[in-house]
Amino acid sequence: MTITWKDHLGSQIPETLGNEIDVFERQMDLRKAGKMDEKVFAETRLRRGAYGQRYDNGHRHDGKQQRNLAFPTERMKGPGTYWDAPGMIRIKIPYGGVTARQMEVMGELAEEYADSILHITTRQDIQLHFLHIEDTPDLMRRLAAVGITTREACGNSVRNITGCPLAGVCNTEAFDTTPYTEALFKFLLGHKDAQDFGRKMKVSFSGCEDEACALARMHDIGLVARVQDGKRGFQYFVGGGLGAVPHQAPVLYEFLPEEELLPVSQCVCRIFGRLGEKKNRSKARIKFLIAKLGIEEFRRMVEEERKLLPHDDRWTSYLKELHKEPETPLLEGADLGSESRPEGFDYWLKTNVDNQRQKGYAVVKIACPLGDLTTRQSFALADIAREFVGETMGMRLTVDQNMVLRWVPKARLIALYKKLLAADLGNPGADTIVDVTSCPGTDTCKLGISASRGLAGELRERLAAKAYEMDEAVRGLRIKVSGCFNSCGQHHVADIGFYGVSRTRHGFAVPHFQMILGGQWENNAGSYGLPQVAIPAKRIPEAIDRLTGMYLERKEADESFQDFVKRVGKKEIKALVVDLTEVPPNEEAPELYVDWGDAREYTIGDIGVGECAGELVETVDFGVAEGERLVFEAQVALDEQRLSDAAELAEKAMLSAAKALVYVKNIDITNDPAQITTEFQERLVAPRIFWDEFVGGKYADYFLDAMAQAVNVEDPQAVHRRVEEASLFIEASYTTKTKLTTQKVES
């Protein structure tokens, strides 16, 4: 019998989260039984954060062997579906805020189910790799027990909402954006107006206009805090995005009052869901809709939508709580004293520690090479957080794949440094050229072309070896690496960016990286870099040495790297590295024909179909599939003689399918059974759309009769008939769904 959230972890799990996980587990059962379409289930699991991944017998392309593959050997059948190969879970961490207990639990799960590594992403998520789908419900329940969800971490949904890790302690912010981020995250999670997208939507909050913060200009929705005439609000960007062809977000509103943040965001989602591309995934992001309509027309549509939007108390209810629970430090602030400092402390202090706005406190950056934390390190971090900043506050993930500790008394920095060193977390160079960002690339991503992690690891090692003697102008540069052109490593906004490509030389595939120069990290991703030249992977370190050397030798006083690249021009930069692009035959330079961290001959033959957004699944698909799941639950209840439950579930099943079908005709349909029944009758039964040429409206009558008259739950035969009728109604709904969506496409 399926374990429910109440049996498993009791009252620790919020009921809503627990019930959602029970539903997902039942959907898994239906898929295994062949009663749920694979396409629908794929989007369903993606919206639960369950991702397929590349699998290559436990080999990581950064040269590291997995330490703990808890994935049972008999399940490891190599590349295939999510059922017969390891996968990944993406864990949503809004604005990167994590407690000590949450960090411990994620470490425990990584150790028990995955490869003992927690991977920090560029969206402040945590990913666990090399686990099996059978284990995901238990994993989700244990996360839910500490207030974490994986819902809508993937799929065609609103992804994790990112925020500045310094929010609330930053010296230059307009105000603390944390409560606004939390409010929008909760509001849009599972919202009916955010379920019918053709692709994903990414949102970020920044406290400052001129810093990097959360890179507002490269997001689908980017929000920058502003104060105007003493009133809080946001500069509202919409339609940004990286990917193969990046778009910089135009300004929807120069100043949007705080009380309009949630309703306007709801309007943006509604318009995107209604008008966004649904057939061609490559054109389905909101940036393409904005480019097509123009920002003025889109603004007009938002304002018209806002007038029609039914009121929701949640739009402003959270504003009353903004100032009631400010962060309270664990320890009293005090300045760093004159005590003896351990070796390496001063350089770490220079690169990894910033003054907090609050006197006597510092923000400490913890560099996590390649975004990885071992389980041992996650447990150590939880203990360190409890000792220096408290159990429930002070620790955040960053978009640089690092972590920060906030509210650290400066007087305790030496003690903290020693603790970090003991946990192998005392690396200096955070937010410098040494701190290379990388997507997972060919380690686990099906779209990876070249080994981004392998290259990033090599660059980090080489640059760290000479970091102490670097000129400040070079030390402050950012390097970001993606395994393909999709910019998951955010290469477009790096000073020096790379993305994986392949070239054929002398009859062999050779791993290359396209070099991108001139991106701007500051000003919330103020500008995007442009491709320069593709260079063999093994020659990238030499290219960086030449480029940074040229910059130091020829830059004008206080000239930024971006300005230098513009002034010098592509021709001269290409001439600097053109000899590196020449590839001798395999027998003369075999090292060029293998990727970083992988001794095998390089090939792109195992590149698959990525799951970043999944396939497009319309809202109607989900609604009818949900109806089928509920019918299955009703049948189980009937078998167990829970007649009242069986009847209720059968009626809910028909309501779910009916609502989904009506939704195709009326996007504003509510959950009110009376409205659904009326709309169903008028829009589908009367015009004979929900109709069978042999039995007429018989199947529709099953639903209409159920809504008109409750079944006698004391009569087993009557309940049995109601469940059977619901099953037939669902089958007829699938036929009608096909008819409706075909008409929609043709029109």
Summary of the structure (lengths in Angstrom):
residues: 747
radius of gyration: 27.2
end to end distance: 46.7
largest distance: 91.0
contacts: 2627
relative contact order: 0.09
helix: 46%
strand: 15%
